[in-house]
């Protein structure tokens, strides 16, 4: 035909777009209590979104996030104010049980 056609999601399925699902994940992360000291420079939600970005981009290692982090492509896609580097992510290991995330993933995967 000679021209590219864009794929537009039907109105009744807009909640399944990548942007909508990422907003749902972020809003779920916002509800998880942060038990760290209040003087931390990286928001807990941003740390969780960085970990989610690592998994969703199927990166084999934390260092794989350095290029998109330096290019600034992670912030607008994942809605992060501050993207921690690999050293910060290693420091942010959290003893929290994965059970805190189970309701969120049910909300995301149900639709």
Secondary structure as GFF3:
##gff-version 3
##sequence-region A 1 111
A	DSSP	three_ten_helix	11	16	.	.	.	ID=ss1
A	DSSP	alpha_helix	18	30	.	.	.	ID=ss2
A	DSSP	alpha_helix	44	56	.	.	.	ID=ss3
A	DSSP	three_ten_helix	62	64	.	.	.	ID=ss4
A	DSSP	alpha_helix	65	71	.	.	.	ID=ss5
A	DSSP	alpha_helix	73	78	.	.	.	ID=ss6
A	DSSP	alpha_helix	86	91	.	.	.	ID=ss7
A	DSSP	alpha_helix	99	110	.	.	.	ID=ss8
###
